[in-house]
Amino acid sequence: MRYQANNFTIETPDDWQDRSIITFVALSSPNEFAPNIVITREAVDIEMSVEEYAYRQFDIAQKEVAGLKILEQKNTTLSGRPVVEIIQRLSAHGLNLQQLQTFVLMDAEICVITCTATVGNFNQYLPRFRNILNSFQINH
């Protein structure tokens, strides 16, 4: 498999899976938490719905992250696909964080787009996060 991104190319055996993680970070001062977007993908059983996947992931995260709390969840669409959107809060490394997590079903893959900022800055960055999410397109 040939993978090309960000001015580099790498070749892997055909039986390897691409589970790359893509991270985008807003500019911030060196001593502040940088708002960011992390995109991951995972192959899933074709029978699994995006709702089943999202709730399974949240159950796992609740066991691993003390104090994780869902503030809002809804089913909607993105790029014409069904998605589950969750807004949640958690504490990590002494920071109170808020996330907008979007789960997108793409055939036999789930794409998870996680937008993170501190609780104090989240509402300021939410319009930017939404603009970036709305630019998401699935290319076949």
N, C-alpha and C positions, 0 to 999 in steps of 0.2 A: 504494500500500500504506500502511496506517495502522499505526503502531507506537506502543504505549502501555506505559510502564513508569516506575516510580520518580517519579511525579508529573509526568510530561511526556508529550506526544504529538508525533509528527512524521509528516508525510506525504511519501512518496517516489513516484516514478513506478512504475507497475505492473511494468515490466520490470527493476527493480532487485531484488537479492537481499538478504535480511536475513542478515548475517553478524556480528551483534552478539556482543560478548564480555561476559560477566557475571563480575564479580569480587566475592568476599566476603572480608573480612579480619578476623581475630581481633584483639581489643584487645591492644596490647602497649606497652611503654615506648618513647619516641621513639628510643632508640638501639639497639633490638633489631629483628631481622627479624620481621615480622608473618606468622605462619602464615596461609595463604590458600587459597582455592579459586577456580579460574578455569574457566569453562565456555565452550566454543566449539562451533560447529556448522559443518558443511560439507556441501554437496550432493555426493553420490557416484553413480557409475555403479551402477545397480540390480543389476548382476551382481557387484559387489565385495562380498566378505564382510567382516565386522568384523575377522576375523583378518588378511586381506590388507591392510586399511587400517592397522591398528595396526602391523604389521611394516614396512610401507612408511614410515610416519611415523617409526618408530624408526630405520630406515636413514638417512633424511634427517637426523634429529637427531644421529646419531652422526657424520656428516660435518661438521656445523656446531658441535657442542659437544664440545670436547676432554675426554676423560676420562669421558664418559657411560657408566655401567655399569648393566646390569640385575641386580638382586638376586633378583627373583622375577617369574614371569609365570604366569598361569593363565587358563583359560577358565571363566567362571561365568555367572550371570544377575543381572540387576538390573531390577526392575519387569517381570519376566516376559520380558525380552529377553536374547538372548545378548550377552555382553560379554567383552572381553579386559581383564584387569587386570594392570598392570605396576608394580612397585616399582623405582625407579631412583635412582641417586645422580649428582650432578654438582657442579661448582664454578662459581660465577658471581659476579662482582663481589667476589671475595675471600671468599665464603661457601661452606661445604660444605652442600649442600642434599640433601634426600631427598624424593621425590615418589611418591605413589600416583596413577597415571594410569589412568582407566577409560574405555574406548571402547565406546559404546553405539550399536547400529544401530537407527535409527528410520526405517523405510521407505527413502526415497531420501536420507536424511541420516545423518551420523555425529555424535554428540554426544560431545565429549571433556571429561571432568571431571578436572581436575588439582589435586590437593591437595598443597601444598608447605609444608615446615617445615625448619628447620635439622636437620642430622643429630642433634645433641644433644637437640632437642626433638621429633623426629618421633614416637617411641613414646608420648610424653605426649599428643600430639594425635591419634594414630591412632584411638582410640575415638570421638573427636568427628567426625573425618573420616568414619568408617564410619557413624555415626548420620545424618550429613547425607546421605551417599550412599544409605542405605537409605530415606530420605524421598523420593527421586527417583521421580517418576511421569510417564508420558507422557500428555499430554492431546491428544486428537484433535479 
